[in-house]
Amino acid sequence: METGLTCYARGFTPNVSSKHSLMPPPSSISPSFSSKSLKSSSMYGESLRMVPRSSLKFSRAKNTSVMTKCEIGDSLEEFLTKATPDKGLIRLMMCMGEAIRTISFKVRTASCGGTACVNSFGDEQLAVDMLADKLLFEALKYSHFCKYACSEEVPELQDMGGPVEGGFSVAFDPLDGSSIVDTNFSVGTIFGVWPGDKLTGVTGGDQVAAAMGIYGPRTTYVLALKDIPGTHEFLLLDEGKWVHVKDTTEISEGKLFSPGNLRATTDNPEYQKLVNYYVTEKYTLRYTGGMVPDVNQIIVKEKGVFTNVTSPSAKAKLRLLFEVAPLGFLVEKAGGYSSDGHKSVLDKVITKLDERTQVAYGSKNEIIRFEETLYGTSRLKGVPAGVSA
């Protein structure tokens, strides 16, 4: 079965080149975006039809309040239209949602053997992480609202042609957990959206949106926007449509732990002490080796803790720009907390594209325990719930 992409002014809908349609054609399209005004590109040997850049207006969204309530059961476009007045951000998030839909199909149908899982990209056979990388860059380019994009695969700024004024810059990890695709574990895409043309000299707290796509037994698109509270989950239906299925606004206490980089316990006695606490207190171990599913379970289950701690022999591997800051945005918008041991990861200034850090995500008390066990004190002690320190 082949898949394709169609991006209209108010979002993406699948355009399937074979008779096995994932989604019926849109019932109504604005007259100003007729089929004649859509240009073609090539992706995986399939048709990618896009709205011409000249048809779009680049304007900064007015600071108007959102009056319409977002509801469970809304489509992705309905939700975004209610959630933010920024049409450029709506378009970008829709385009990324369509990229995630297509990546899901490519991961699900990948051929795995030896050291790589591959699938088709036009006439090429590419490893699925590089295939996802190319797809996301193309989606951002044709959103027309992305100025710069940067990928964990190639951490260099790429000019996507969008405007600085009213536009965005996006950093992404195209396929976190790509080494466990062959084992059929859940993997995912992570991205963060910053206003303007800067991805360094900014903080995670400057993001206007962040999201992850989770490719598992279900395909979900979990996103958060600066304009509204909560982190919101969308489920990909059989017909190719995203539907709003869950809101998370609070991360409560619960004995669920995901301890990453456990080799650090050999020469970091404080981390060993923390892990021993989880075991002694009979926490349930839920760790896959994929950061996306391990952090996503905190948001879905509304409890738990994820840790990835460093030591003299086990250096930091997680990248602040591509993984840690976007996931920190999602967790904190969901009512949780994050920490590098001393402060929220959203307060860390991103000084270089490849900057790395240790991290913990979870409920308030879990982050207090993390900071106190590793460093003897916590900035959150005595801070009221729901308030960042």
TORKOL-4160 file (C-alpha; in steps of 0.2 Angstrom, whole numbers, padded with zeros to 4 digits, m for minus):
389
<pt num="1" X="0000" Y="0000" Z="0000"/>
<pt num="2" X="0007" Y="0017" Z="m0005"/>
<pt num="3" X="0004" Y="0033" Z="0005"/>
<pt num="4" X="0006" Y="0051" Z="0000"/>
<pt num="5" X="0004" Y="0068" Z="0008"/>
<pt num="6" X="m0008" Y="0083" Z="0004"/>
<pt num="7" X="m0006" Y="0099" Z="0013"/>
<pt num="8" X="m0020" Y="0112" Z="0012"/>
<pt num="9" X="m0020" Y="0129" Z="0019"/>
<pt num="10" X="m0029" Y="0123" Z="0035"/>
<pt num="11" X="m0019" Y="0107" Z="0037"/>
<pt num="12" X="m0014" Y="0091" Z="0030"/>
<pt num="13" X="m0025" Y="0077" Z="0024"/>
<pt num="14" X="m0019" Y="0061" Z="0016"/>
<pt num="15" X="m0018" Y="0059" Z="m0003"/>
<pt num="16" X="m0017" Y="0041" Z="m0007"/>
<pt num="17" X="m0011" Y="0036" Z="m0024"/>
<pt num="18" X="m0017" Y="0018" Z="m0023"/>
<pt num="19" X="m0035" Y="0012" Z="m0022"/>
<pt num="20" X="m0032" Y="0007" Z="m0004"/>
<pt num="21" X="m0036" Y="0024" Z="0003"/>
<pt num="22" X="m0031" Y="0028" Z="0021"/>
<pt num="23" X="m0043" Y="0043" Z="0022"/>
<pt num="24" X="m0057" Y="0049" Z="0011"/>
<pt num="25" X="m0054" Y="0065" Z="0001"/>
<pt num="26" X="m0058" Y="0081" Z="0010"/>
<pt num="27" X="m0076" Y="0086" Z="0007"/>
<pt num="28" X="m0073" Y="0104" Z="0006"/>
<pt num="29" X="m0058" Y="0115" Z="0001"/>
<pt num="30" X="m0056" Y="0133" Z="0001"/>
<pt num="31" X="m0059" Y="0139" Z="m0017"/>
<pt num="32" X="m0043" Y="0149" Z="m0017"/>
<pt num="33" X="m0034" Y="0132" Z="m0015"/>
<pt num="34" X="m0040" Y="0123" Z="m0030"/>
<pt num="35" X="m0031" Y="0108" Z="m0037"/>
<pt num="36" X="m0023" Y="0119" Z="m0050"/>
<pt num="37" X="m0014" Y="0129" Z="m0037"/>
<pt num="38" X="m0006" Y="0114" Z="m0029"/>
<pt num="39" X="0012" Y="0110" Z="m0034"/>
<pt num="40" X="0019" Y="0093" Z="m0034"/>
<pt num="41" X="0035" Y="0086" Z="m0027"/>
<pt num="42" X="0041" Y="0068" Z="m0025"/>
<pt num="43" X="0042" Y="0058" Z="m0009"/>
<pt num="44" X="0044" Y="0039" Z="m0009"/>
<pt num="45" X="0039" Y="0040" Z="m0027"/>
<pt num="46" X="0022" Y="0046" Z="m0022"/>
<pt num="47" X="0013" Y="0063" Z="m0025"/>
<pt num="48" X="0016" Y="0077" Z="m0012"/>
<pt num="49" X="0004" Y="0091" Z="m0017"/>
<pt num="50" X="0007" Y="0107" Z="m0008"/>
<pt num="51" X="0000" Y="0124" Z="m0007"/>
<pt num="52" X="0011" Y="0137" Z="m0016"/>
<pt num="53" X="0020" Y="0148" Z="m0004"/>
<pt num="54" X="0014" Y="0164" Z="m0013"/>
<pt num="55" X="m0004" Y="0159" Z="m0008"/>
<pt num="56" X="0000" Y="0161" Z="0011"/>
<pt num="57" X="0000" Y="0176" Z="0021"/>
<pt num="58" X="0014" Y="0178" Z="0034"/>
<pt num="59" X="0007" Y="0188" Z="0049"/>
<pt num="60" X="0010" Y="0187" Z="0067"/>
<pt num="61" X="m0005" Y="0181" Z="0077"/>
<pt num="62" X="m0014" Y="0193" Z="0087"/>
<pt num="63" X="m0014" Y="0191" Z="0106"/>
<pt num="64" X="m0033" Y="0186" Z="0107"/>
<pt num="65" X="m0040" Y="0174" Z="0119"/>
<pt num="66" X="m0046" Y="0157" Z="0113"/>
<pt num="67" X="m0065" Y="0157" Z="0117"/>
<pt num="68" X="m0070" Y="0140" Z="0110"/>
<pt num="69" X="m0067" Y="0125" Z="0122"/>
<pt num="70" X="m0056" Y="0110" Z="0115"/>
<pt num="71" X="m0065" Y="0094" Z="0117"/>
<pt num="72" X="m0062" Y="0075" Z="0117"/>
<pt num="73" X="m0067" Y="0069" Z="0100"/>
<pt num="74" X="m0061" Y="0084" Z="0091"/>
<pt num="75" X="m0050" Y="0081" Z="0075"/>
<pt num="76" X="m0032" Y="0088" Z="0076"/>
<pt num="77" X="m0037" Y="0103" Z="0065"/>
<pt num="78" X="m0052" Y="0107" Z="0076"/>
<pt num="79" X="m0042" Y="0106" Z="0092"/>
<pt num="80" X="m0028" Y="0117" Z="0085"/>
<pt num="81" X="m0040" Y="0130" Z="0078"/>
<pt num="82" X="m0049" Y="0131" Z="0095"/>
<pt num="83" X="m0032" Y="0131" Z="0105"/>
<pt num="84" X="m0022" Y="0145" Z="0096"/>
<pt num="85" X="m0026" Y="0160" Z="0085"/>
<pt num="86" X="m0009" Y="0158" Z="0076"/>
<pt num="87" X="m0013" Y="0150" Z="0059"/>
<pt num="88" X="0006" Y="0148" Z="0055"/>
<pt num="89" X="0008" Y="0137" Z="0071"/>
<pt num="90" X="m0008" Y="0127" Z="0066"/>
<pt num="91" X="m0001" Y="0124" Z="0049"/>
<pt num="92" X="0016" Y="0118" Z="0055"/>
<pt num="93" X="0008" Y="0106" Z="0068"/>
<pt num="94" X="m0004" Y="0099" Z="0055"/>
<pt num="95" X="0011" Y="0096" Z="0043"/>
<pt num="96" X="0021" Y="0088" Z="0057"/>
<pt num="97" X="0006" Y="0077" Z="0061"/>
<pt num="98" X="0005" Y="0071" Z="0043"/>
<pt num="99" X="0023" Y="0067" Z="0043"/>
<pt num="100" X="0021" Y="0057" Z="0059"/>
<pt num="101" X="0007" Y="0047" Z="0051"/>
<pt num="102" X="0018" Y="0043" Z="0036"/>
<pt num="103" X="0033" Y="0038" Z="0047"/>
<pt num="104" X="0021" Y="0027" Z="0057"/>
<pt num="105" X="0017" Y="0017" Z="0041"/>
<pt num="106" X="0035" Y="0016" Z="0036"/>
<pt num="107" X="0041" Y="0010" Z="0053"/>
<pt num="108" X="0027" Y="m0003" Z="0054"/>
<pt num="109" X="0031" Y="m0010" Z="0036"/>
<pt num="110" X="0050" Y="m0009" Z="0038"/>
<pt num="111" X="0061" Y="m0024" Z="0033"/>
<pt num="112" X="0074" Y="m0028" Z="0047"/>
<pt num="113" X="0089" Y="m0038" Z="0045"/>
<pt num="114" X="0107" Y="m0037" Z="0051"/>
<pt num="115" X="0110" Y="m0020" Z="0059"/>
<pt num="116" X="0097" Y="m0009" Z="0051"/>
<pt num="117" X="0078" Y="m0008" Z="0047"/>
<pt num="118" X="0074" Y="m0001" Z="0030"/>
<pt num="119" X="0060" Y="0005" Z="0019"/>
<pt num="120" X="0057" Y="0014" Z="0003"/>
<pt num="121" X="0060" Y="0032" Z="0000"/>
<pt num="122" X="0057" Y="0035" Z="m0019"/>
<pt num="123" X="0069" Y="0023" Z="m0028"/>
<pt num="124" X="0080" Y="0022" Z="m0012"/>
<pt num="125" X="0080" Y="0010" Z="0002"/>
<pt num="126" X="0084" Y="0020" Z="0018"/>
<pt num="127" X="0086" Y="0016" Z="0036"/>
<pt num="128" X="0070" Y="0021" Z="0044"/>
<pt num="129" X="0078" Y="0034" Z="0055"/>
<pt num="130" X="0086" Y="0043" Z="0040"/>
<pt num="131" X="0069" Y="0041" Z="0031"/>
<pt num="132" X="0060" Y="0049" Z="0045"/>
<pt num="133" X="0073" Y="0063" Z="0045"/>
<pt num="134" X="0070" Y="0067" Z="0027"/>
<pt num="135" X="0051" Y="0066" Z="0029"/>
<pt num="136" X="0051" Y="0078" Z="0043"/>
<pt num="137" X="0062" Y="0091" Z="0034"/>
<pt num="138" X="0051" Y="0090" Z="0019"/>
<pt num="139" X="0035" Y="0093" Z="0030"/>
<pt num="140" X="0043" Y="0108" Z="0038"/>
<pt num="141" X="0049" Y="0115" Z="0021"/>
<pt num="142" X="0032" Y="0114" Z="0014"/>
<pt num="143" X="0023" Y="0121" Z="0029"/>
<pt num="144" X="0030" Y="0138" Z="0023"/>
<pt num="145" X="0031" Y="0144" Z="0042"/>
<pt num="146" X="0047" Y="0136" Z="0047"/>
<pt num="147" X="0063" Y="0147" Z="0045"/>
<pt num="148" X="0076" Y="0135" Z="0052"/>
<pt num="149" X="0076" Y="0116" Z="0056"/>
<pt num="150" X="0089" Y="0106" Z="0064"/>
<pt num="151" X="0089" Y="0087" Z="0067"/>
<pt num="152" X="0098" Y="0076" Z="0079"/>
<pt num="153" X="0104" Y="0065" Z="0064"/>
<pt num="154" X="0113" Y="0081" Z="0057"/>
<pt num="155" X="0114" Y="0094" Z="0070"/>
<pt num="156" X="0116" Y="0109" Z="0058"/>
<pt num="157" X="0104" Y="0123" Z="0055"/>
<pt num="158" X="0094" Y="0120" Z="0038"/>
<pt num="159" X="0085" Y="0135" Z="0030"/>
<pt num="160" X="0067" Y="0129" Z="0027"/>
<pt num="161" X="0063" Y="0146" Z="0018"/>
<pt num="162" X="0050" Y="0152" Z="0030"/>
<pt num="163" X="0049" Y="0169" Z="0037"/>
<pt num="164" X="0057" Y="0175" Z="0053"/>
<pt num="165" X="0043" Y="0187" Z="0058"/>
<pt num="166" X="0028" Y="0175" Z="0062"/>
<pt num="167" X="0038" Y="0160" Z="0058"/>
<pt num="168" X="0047" Y="0146" Z="0069"/>
<pt num="169" X="0062" Y="0136" Z="0071"/>
<pt num="170" X="0061" Y="0117" Z="0074"/>
<pt num="171" X="0072" Y="0105" Z="0082"/>
<pt num="172" X="0068" Y="0086" Z="0081"/>
<pt num="173" X="0074" Y="0069" Z="0084"/>
<pt num="174" X="0067" Y="0059" Z="0069"/>
<pt num="175" X="0066" Y="0042" Z="0077"/>
<pt num="176" X="0071" Y="0040" Z="0095"/>
<pt num="177" X="0074" Y="0022" Z="0099"/>
<pt num="178" X="0078" Y="0017" Z="0081"/>
<pt num="179" X="0090" Y="0003" Z="0087"/>
<pt num="180" X="0075" Y="m0006" Z="0095"/>
<pt num="181" X="0063" Y="m0006" Z="0079"/>
<pt num="182" X="0068" Y="m0023" Z="0075"/>
<pt num="183" X="0063" Y="m0030" Z="0092"/>
<pt num="184" X="0045" Y="m0022" Z="0089"/>
<pt num="185" X="0047" Y="m0010" Z="0104"/>
<pt num="186" X="0038" Y="0007" Z="0104"/>
<pt num="187" X="0049" Y="0021" Z="0096"/>
<pt num="188" X="0045" Y="0039" Z="0092"/>
<pt num="189" X="0048" Y="0056" Z="0085"/>
<pt num="190" X="0052" Y="0071" Z="0096"/>
<pt num="191" X="0051" Y="0089" Z="0091"/>
<pt num="192" X="0051" Y="0107" Z="0099"/>
<pt num="193" X="0045" Y="0123" Z="0091"/>
<pt num="194" X="0053" Y="0140" Z="0095"/>
<pt num="195" X="0047" Y="0157" Z="0088"/>
<pt num="196" X="0058" Y="0166" Z="0076"/>
<pt num="197" X="0075" Y="0160" Z="0069"/>
<pt num="198" X="0085" Y="0155" Z="0085"/>
<pt num="199" X="0089" Y="0138" Z="0092"/>
<pt num="200" X="0103" Y="0143" Z="0103"/>
<pt num="201" X="0103" Y="0156" Z="0116"/>
<pt num="202" X="0086" Y="0151" Z="0120"/>
<pt num="203" X="0078" Y="0140" Z="0133"/>
<pt num="204" X="0066" Y="0126" Z="0133"/>
<pt num="205" X="0054" Y="0138" Z="0142"/>
<pt num="206" X="0054" Y="0148" Z="0126"/>
<pt num="207" X="0045" Y="0135" Z="0116"/>
<pt num="208" X="0028" Y="0139" Z="0109"/>
<pt num="209" X="0024" Y="0120" Z="0106"/>
<pt num="210" X="0032" Y="0103" Z="0108"/>
<pt num="211" X="0026" Y="0086" Z="0103"/>
<pt num="212" X="0030" Y="0067" Z="0101"/>
<pt num="213" X="0024" Y="0054" Z="0089"/>
<pt num="214" X="0023" Y="0037" Z="0097"/>
<pt num="215" X="0024" Y="0022" Z="0085"/>
<pt num="216" X="0018" Y="0006" Z="0095"/>
<pt num="217" X="0002" Y="m0005" Z="0096"/>
<pt num="218" X="m0006" Y="0012" Z="0094"/>
<pt num="219" X="0000" Y="0027" Z="0084"/>
<pt num="220" X="m0002" Y="0043" Z="0095"/>
<pt num="221" X="0003" Y="0061" Z="0093"/>
<pt num="222" X="0005" Y="0070" Z="0110"/>
<pt num="223" X="0007" Y="0089" Z="0110"/>
<pt num="224" X="0007" Y="0104" Z="0120"/>
<pt num="225" X="0005" Y="0122" Z="0116"/>
<pt num="226" X="0011" Y="0137" Z="0126"/>
<pt num="227" X="m0006" Y="0146" Z="0124"/>
<pt num="228" X="m0016" Y="0132" Z="0133"/>
<pt num="229" X="m0014" Y="0121" Z="0148"/>
<pt num="230" X="m0012" Y="0103" Z="0148"/>
<pt num="231" X="m0004" Y="0090" Z="0136"/>
<pt num="232" X="m0015" Y="0082" Z="0123"/>
<pt num="233" X="m0015" Y="0065" Z="0115"/>
<pt num="234" X="m0022" Y="0061" Z="0098"/>
<pt num="235" X="m0025" Y="0044" Z="0091"/>
<pt num="236" X="m0022" Y="0039" Z="0073"/>
<pt num="237" X="m0038" Y="0030" Z="0067"/>
<pt num="238" X="m0039" Y="0017" Z="0053"/>
<pt num="239" X="m0045" Y="0030" Z="0041"/>
<pt num="240" X="m0029" Y="0041" Z="0044"/>
<pt num="241" X="m0038" Y="0054" Z="0054"/>
<pt num="242" X="m0031" Y="0061" Z="0071"/>
<pt num="243" X="m0044" Y="0062" Z="0085"/>
<pt num="244" X="m0042" Y="0070" Z="0102"/>
<pt num="245" X="m0043" Y="0056" Z="0115"/>
<pt num="246" X="m0035" Y="0062" Z="0131"/>
<pt num="247" X="m0029" Y="0078" Z="0141"/>
<pt num="248" X="m0017" Y="0077" Z="0155"/>
<pt num="249" X="m0015" Y="0092" Z="0167"/>
<pt num="250" X="m0009" Y="0083" Z="0183"/>
<pt num="251" X="0005" Y="0071" Z="0187"/>
<pt num="252" X="0002" Y="0062" Z="0203"/>
<pt num="253" X="0012" Y="0051" Z="0215"/>
<pt num="254" X="0014" Y="0033" Z="0209"/>
<pt num="255" X="0027" Y="0019" Z="0211"/>
<pt num="256" X="0032" Y="0018" Z="0193"/>
<pt num="257" X="0050" Y="0020" Z="0188"/>
<pt num="258" X="0061" Y="0020" Z="0172"/>
<pt num="259" X="0079" Y="0021" Z="0176"/>
<pt num="260" X="0090" Y="0025" Z="0161"/>
<pt num="261" X="0109" Y="0024" Z="0160"/>
<pt num="262" X="0110" Y="0012" Z="0174"/>
<pt num="263" X="0129" Y="0009" Z="0170"/>
<pt num="264" X="0131" Y="0025" Z="0179"/>
<pt num="265" X="0127" Y="0017" Z="0196"/>
<pt num="266" X="0144" Y="0008" Z="0196"/>
<pt num="267" X="0153" Y="0025" Z="0200"/>
<pt num="268" X="0139" Y="0036" Z="0205"/>
<pt num="269" X="0134" Y="0031" Z="0223"/>
<pt num="270" X="0120" Y="0043" Z="0224"/>
<pt num="271" X="0112" Y="0036" Z="0208"/>
<pt num="272" X="0114" Y="0019" Z="0215"/>
<pt num="273" X="0106" Y="0025" Z="0231"/>
<pt num="274" X="0091" Y="0032" Z="0222"/>
<pt num="275" X="0088" Y="0016" Z="0212"/>
<pt num="276" X="0090" Y="0005" Z="0228"/>
<pt num="277" X="0076" Y="0016" Z="0235"/>
<pt num="278" X="0064" Y="0012" Z="0220"/>
<pt num="279" X="0068" Y="m0006" Z="0222"/>
<pt num="280" X="0066" Y="m0007" Z="0241"/>
<pt num="281" X="0050" Y="0003" Z="0240"/>
<pt num="282" X="0043" Y="m0009" Z="0228"/>
<pt num="283" X="0041" Y="0002" Z="0213"/>
<pt num="284" X="0036" Y="m0006" Z="0197"/>
<pt num="285" X="0049" Y="m0006" Z="0184"/>
<pt num="286" X="0043" Y="0000" Z="0167"/>
<pt num="287" X="0058" Y="0003" Z="0156"/>
<pt num="288" X="0060" Y="m0001" Z="0137"/>
<pt num="289" X="0076" Y="0008" Z="0132"/>
<pt num="290" X="0066" Y="0020" Z="0121"/>
<pt num="291" X="0065" Y="0038" Z="0129"/>
<pt num="292" X="0048" Y="0042" Z="0120"/>
<pt num="293" X="0038" Y="0027" Z="0127"/>
<pt num="294" X="0046" Y="0029" Z="0144"/>
<pt num="295" X="0042" Y="0047" Z="0146"/>
<pt num="296" X="0025" Y="0045" Z="0137"/>
<pt num="297" X="0019" Y="0033" Z="0151"/>
<pt num="298" X="0021" Y="0046" Z="0164"/>
<pt num="299" X="0009" Y="0057" Z="0154"/>
<pt num="300" X="m0003" Y="0043" Z="0150"/>
<pt num="301" X="m0003" Y="0035" Z="0167"/>
<pt num="302" X="m0002" Y="0052" Z="0176"/>
<pt num="303" X="0012" Y="0046" Z="0188"/>
<pt num="304" X="0029" Y="0039" Z="0189"/>
<pt num="305" X="0047" Y="0045" Z="0186"/>
<pt num="306" X="0060" Y="0044" Z="0172"/>
<pt num="307" X="0079" Y="0046" Z="0176"/>
<pt num="308" X="0094" Y="0047" Z="0165"/>
<pt num="309" X="0109" Y="0051" Z="0176"/>
<pt num="310" X="0128" Y="0053" Z="0172"/>
<pt num="311" X="0144" Y="0048" Z="0181"/>
<pt num="312" X="0162" Y="0050" Z="0178"/>
<pt num="313" X="0162" Y="0034" Z="0167"/>
<pt num="314" X="0145" Y="0036" Z="0159"/>
<pt num="315" X="0143" Y="0053" Z="0151"/>
<pt num="316" X="0128" Y="0062" Z="0146"/>
<pt num="317" X="0120" Y="0056" Z="0130"/>
<pt num="318" X="0103" Y="0065" Z="0129"/>
<pt num="319" X="0103" Y="0081" Z="0119"/>
<pt num="320" X="0095" Y="0096" Z="0127"/>
<pt num="321" X="0088" Y="0104" Z="0111"/>
<pt num="322" X="0082" Y="0088" Z="0102"/>
<pt num="323" X="0075" Y="0077" Z="0116"/>
<pt num="324" X="0076" Y="0084" Z="0134"/>
<pt num="325" X="0069" Y="0102" Z="0132"/>
<pt num="326" X="0054" Y="0096" Z="0121"/>
<pt num="327" X="0050" Y="0082" Z="0132"/>
<pt num="328" X="0052" Y="0093" Z="0147"/>
<pt num="329" X="0039" Y="0105" Z="0139"/>
<pt num="330" X="0027" Y="0091" Z="0137"/>
<pt num="331" X="0029" Y="0084" Z="0155"/>
<pt num="332" X="0028" Y="0101" Z="0163"/>
<pt num="333" X="0013" Y="0106" Z="0153"/>
<pt num="334" X="0005" Y="0090" Z="0159"/>
<pt num="335" X="0007" Y="0096" Z="0177"/>
<pt num="336" X="0024" Y="0087" Z="0180"/>
<pt num="337" X="0041" Y="0093" Z="0184"/>
<pt num="338" X="0059" Y="0091" Z="0176"/>
<pt num="339" X="0076" Y="0093" Z="0183"/>
<pt num="340" X="0094" Y="0092" Z="0178"/>
<pt num="341" X="0098" Y="0090" Z="0196"/>
<pt num="342" X="0098" Y="0108" Z="0201"/>
<pt num="343" X="0084" Y="0116" Z="0190"/>
<pt num="344" X="0070" Y="0113" Z="0177"/>
<pt num="345" X="0077" Y="0108" Z="0161"/>
<pt num="346" X="0066" Y="0122" Z="0153"/>
<pt num="347" X="0077" Y="0135" Z="0162"/>
<pt num="348" X="0093" Y="0128" Z="0154"/>
<pt num="349" X="0100" Y="0140" Z="0141"/>
<pt num="350" X="0104" Y="0130" Z="0125"/>
<pt num="351" X="0122" Y="0136" Z="0121"/>
<pt num="352" X="0125" Y="0124" Z="0107"/>
<pt num="353" X="0115" Y="0112" Z="0096"/>
<pt num="354" X="0123" Y="0096" Z="0102"/>
<pt num="355" X="0123" Y="0101" Z="0121"/>
<pt num="356" X="0119" Y="0086" Z="0132"/>
<pt num="357" X="0113" Y="0084" Z="0149"/>
<pt num="358" X="0106" Y="0072" Z="0163"/>
<pt num="359" X="0088" Y="0073" Z="0167"/>
<pt num="360" X="0073" Y="0067" Z="0177"/>
<pt num="361" X="0055" Y="0069" Z="0174"/>
<pt num="362" X="0040" Y="0065" Z="0185"/>
<pt num="363" X="0029" Y="0071" Z="0199"/>
<pt num="364" X="0034" Y="0085" Z="0211"/>
<pt num="365" X="0039" Y="0073" Z="0225"/>
<pt num="366" X="0049" Y="0062" Z="0213"/>
<pt num="367" X="0059" Y="0077" Z="0207"/>
<pt num="368" X="0062" Y="0082" Z="0225"/>
<pt num="369" X="0068" Y="0065" Z="0229"/>
<pt num="370" X="0079" Y="0065" Z="0214"/>
<pt num="371" X="0087" Y="0081" Z="0218"/>
<pt num="372" X="0089" Y="0078" Z="0236"/>
<pt num="373" X="0097" Y="0061" Z="0234"/>
<pt num="374" X="0109" Y="0066" Z="0221"/>
<pt num="375" X="0114" Y="0083" Z="0228"/>
<pt num="376" X="0107" Y="0085" Z="0245"/>
<pt num="377" X="0095" Y="0098" Z="0242"/>
<pt num="378" X="0080" Y="0102" Z="0231"/>
<pt num="379" X="0074" Y="0119" Z="0224"/>
<pt num="380" X="0056" Y="0112" Z="0225"/>
<pt num="381" X="0055" Y="0109" Z="0244"/>
<pt num="382" X="0042" Y="0120" Z="0251"/>
<pt num="383" X="0036" Y="0126" Z="0234"/>
<pt num="384" X="0017" Y="0125" Z="0232"/>
<pt num="385" X="0011" Y="0111" Z="0220"/>
<pt num="386" X="0009" Y="0118" Z="0202"/>
<pt num="387" X="0022" Y="0131" Z="0204"/>
<pt num="388" X="0039" Y="0130" Z="0196"/>
<pt num="389" X="0055" Y="0135" Z="0206"/>
